[in-house]
Amino acid sequence: MTKTILITGSTDGIGLLTATRLAADGHKVLLHGRNASKLESAAAAVGGDVETYAADLSNLSAVRKLAESVRARHDKLDVLINNAGVLKAPQTVLENGQDIRFVVNTLAPYLLTKLLLPVIPADGRIVNLSSAAQAPVNIRAMQGNVQLADMEAYAQSKLAITIWTREWTKSLSNAPVMVAVNPGSLLASKMVKEGFGLAGNDMNIGADILIDAALGVRFADASGAYFDNDSGAFADPHAAALDENHATDVMNIIADLISHTS
């Protein structure tokens, strides 16, 4: 059965490869990116039944508009893959003082999921991109009151998305599966090339697990779980994610920051 699948950050890297493979299998793929011309190129490369959506995920108002655009065209979305992420950027501190890594990697996917959840069926999937790089979240940094180095911000933002994946599912019933996935370390994405100066490993490693998480049987009952593709197994995330007080603090700050957008 074909599915309707939205993949954020799908104009290059793992997102584009995953989109291409899913479209080749006959699924309807909704491509997202910041740049309209890159989206056009991606759509041509992916082929098949695709739609394009442009939005800058560092702007949460744009995230709201993205969700509105998707819902205007679809009353059902089978799979949401929150793939878009930032490690380095020309401007890491946004005009509102927040770190772009927390906004794009943590807050934007949270808000997009919240807004699209009403049209994702109970047998649907939400796949959140985590990472092997995880670190306890500095709450003041997440609020924009402390500046972090690139990898510190990235690792904390990835633990934060893993935390909200775990915590959110505790309050959901008859809801889609929501999982956090480390697609594999140092894959040959633009982020890895620019961030580490490495050619990287085969991106099909990442695409394979994202497709499995989106559609595969072994993820059907994995809501709230973290899958580490470096070990090829479900695993515990960083111990800070299992700390009830830390997880509660992170969830409270996410809710507070989201509430300040319109």
C-alpha positions in Angstrom: 0.0 0.0 0.0 1.4 3.4 -0.9 1.8 6.1 1.7 1.9 9.8 1.8 5.3 10.8 3.4 6.6 14.2 4.4 10.4 14.5 4.7 11.9 17.7 6.0 15.3 18.7 4.7 14.9 16.6 1.6 16.8 18.7 -1.0 20.1 17.0 -0.3 21.8 14.3 1.7 20.0 11.5 3.5 16.7 13.2 3.1 17.0 13.4 -0.7 18.2 9.8 -1.0 15.4 8.6 1.3 12.8 10.6 -0.8 14.2 9.2 -4.0 13.9 5.6 -2.9 10.5 6.0 -1.4 9.2 7.7 -4.6 10.7 4.9 -6.6 8.6 2.4 -4.6 5.5 4.3 -5.5 4.9 6.4 -2.4 3.7 10.0 -2.6 6.6 12.1 -1.2 6.3 15.6 0.1 9.6 17.3 -0.2 10.6 20.2 2.1 13.5 22.6 1.8 14.4 26.3 2.4 15.2 27.1 -1.2 12.6 27.0 -4.0 15.2 26.4 -6.8 16.8 23.5 -4.8 13.3 22.1 -4.3 12.6 22.2 -8.0 15.9 20.4 -8.7 15.2 17.8 -6.0 11.7 17.2 -7.3 13.1 16.6 -10.8 15.8 14.2 -9.3 13.3 12.3 -7.2 10.6 11.9 -9.9 7.4 10.1 -9.2 4.5 11.5 -7.3 6.1 14.5 -5.4 5.0 17.8 -4.0 7.3 20.6 -2.8 7.1 22.8 0.3 9.4 25.7 1.0 10.0 26.8 4.6 12.8 28.1 6.8 12.7 25.9 9.9 14.7 28.5 11.9 11.5 30.6 11.8 8.8 28.9 13.8 6.1 31.1 12.2 7.3 29.5 8.9 6.9 26.1 10.5 3.3 26.9 11.3 2.7 28.0 7.7 4.3 24.8 6.4 1.9 22.7 8.5 -1.0 24.7 7.2 0.1 24.2 3.6 0.4 20.5 4.1 -3.0 20.2 5.8 -4.6 22.3 3.1 -3.7 19.7 0.6 -3.9 16.5 2.7 -6.4 15.3 5.2 -4.1 12.3 5.9 -0.4 12.1 6.3 0.9 8.6 6.9 4.5 9.4 7.8 6.4 12.4 9.0 10.2 12.2 8.9 11.8 15.1 10.8 15.1 14.9 9.0 16.2 18.5 8.7 19.1 19.5 10.9 21.9 22.0 11.4 25.4 21.7 12.8 27.2 24.8 11.5 25.6 27.9 10.1 26.9 31.4 9.0 24.7 32.9 11.8 24.2 30.5 14.7 22.4 33.0 16.9 19.1 34.1 15.5 17.5 37.6 15.8 15.5 36.5 18.8 18.7 35.3 20.6 18.1 31.6 20.2 20.6 29.1 18.9 19.7 27.9 15.4 20.6 24.3 16.3 17.9 24.2 19.1 15.4 25.8 16.8 15.9 23.7 13.7 16.8 20.4 15.4 14.5 20.4 18.4 11.7 23.1 18.4 10.8 23.1 14.7 10.2 19.3 14.5 8.3 19.4 17.8 6.0 22.2 16.5 5.5 20.6 13.1 4.6 17.2 14.7 2.2 18.9 17.0 0.4 20.7 14.1 0.3 17.7 11.8 -0.5 15.1 14.5 -4.3 15.4 13.9 -3.9 14.2 10.3 -1.5 11.3 11.1 -3.5 8.1 11.6 -2.9 5.7 14.5 -1.1 3.3 12.2 1.2 6.2 11.0 4.8 6.9 11.9 6.8 9.9 13.1 10.5 9.5 12.7 12.8 11.9 14.5 16.4 12.2 13.5 18.6 11.9 16.6 22.4 11.3 16.6 25.1 9.4 18.4 26.2 12.9 19.5 24.1 13.5 22.6 24.7 15.7 25.6 22.7 16.9 28.6 20.8 20.0 27.7 21.9 23.4 29.1 18.4 24.9 29.7 19.7 28.4 29.7 21.4 27.8 26.3 18.2 26.4 24.9 16.5 29.6 26.0 19.1 31.6 24.2 20.8 32.9 27.3 24.1 31.1 26.9 26.1 30.6 23.6 27.5 27.2 22.8 30.1 25.8 20.4 28.8 24.1 17.3 29.1 20.5 18.5 27.9 21.3 22.0 24.7 22.9 20.6 24.2 20.1 18.1 24.6 17.3 20.6 22.3 19.0 23.1 19.7 19.7 20.5 19.8 16.0 19.5 19.4 14.8 23.0 16.5 17.2 23.3 14.6 15.8 20.3 15.2 12.3 21.7 13.8 13.4 25.1 10.6 14.9 23.6 10.2 11.8 21.5 10.3 9.6 24.6 8.3 11.9 26.9 5.5 12.8 24.4 4.6 9.2 23.7 3.9 8.7 27.4 0.8 10.9 27.1 -0.5 9.6 23.8 -3.0 6.8 23.3 -4.3 5.4 20.0 -1.6 7.5 18.3 1.0 7.0 15.6 4.4 5.4 16.5 7.0 8.1 17.3 10.6 7.0 17.3 14.0 8.7 17.5 16.7 7.3 15.2 20.4 7.8 15.0 20.8 7.1 11.2 24.5 6.4 11.5 27.6 8.3 12.4 29.6 10.3 9.8 27.5 9.5 6.7 28.4 11.3 3.5 26.0 14.2 4.0 26.7 17.9 3.4 26.6 18.4 7.1 29.4 15.9 7.7 31.5 17.2 4.9 31.2 20.8 6.0 31.3 20.1 9.7 34.1 17.5 9.8 35.9 17.7 6.4 35.2 14.0 5.8 33.9 12.2 2.7 31.7 10.1 5.0 30.2 6.7 4.8 27.5 5.4 2.4 24.3 7.4 2.9 22.3 4.4 2.0 23.1 3.2 5.6 21.0 6.1 6.8 18.3 5.9 4.1 17.8 2.2 4.9 17.0 2.8 8.5 14.8 5.8 7.9 12.7 3.7 5.5 12.6 0.8 7.9 11.6 3.2 10.7 8.9 4.7 8.5 7.4 1.5 7.2 9.1 -1.6 8.7 7.5 -4.1 10.9 10.1 -4.0 13.7 9.2 -0.4 14.4 5.4 -1.0 14.6 5.5 -1.2 18.4 8.5 1.0 19.1 6.8 4.2 20.1 9.1 6.3 22.4 12.1 4.1 21.6 15.6 5.2 20.4 17.2 3.2 17.6 21.0 3.4 17.3 22.0 2.5 13.8 25.7 2.4 14.7 24.9 -0.7 16.7 21.9 -1.7 14.6 19.7 -2.1 17.6 17.2 -0.3 19.9 19.2 1.2 22.8 19.1 3.6 25.7 19.9 7.2 24.7 22.3 9.3 26.8 21.6 8.8 30.5 20.4 12.4 30.8 17.3 11.5 28.8 16.4 8.9 31.4 16.7 11.4 34.2 13.1 12.3 35.0 13.9 15.8 36.3 16.1 16.7 33.3 13.5 15.4 30.9 10.8 17.4 32.6 12.9 20.6 32.5 13.5 20.1 28.8 9.8 19.5 28.1 8.7 22.5 30.0 11.2 24.8 28.2 10.1 23.4 24.8 6.5 24.1 25.6 7.3 27.6 26.8 9.4 28.5 23.7 6.8 27.1 21.4 4.1 29.1 23.1 5.9 32.4 22.3 5.4 31.9 18.5 2.4 32.8 16.4 
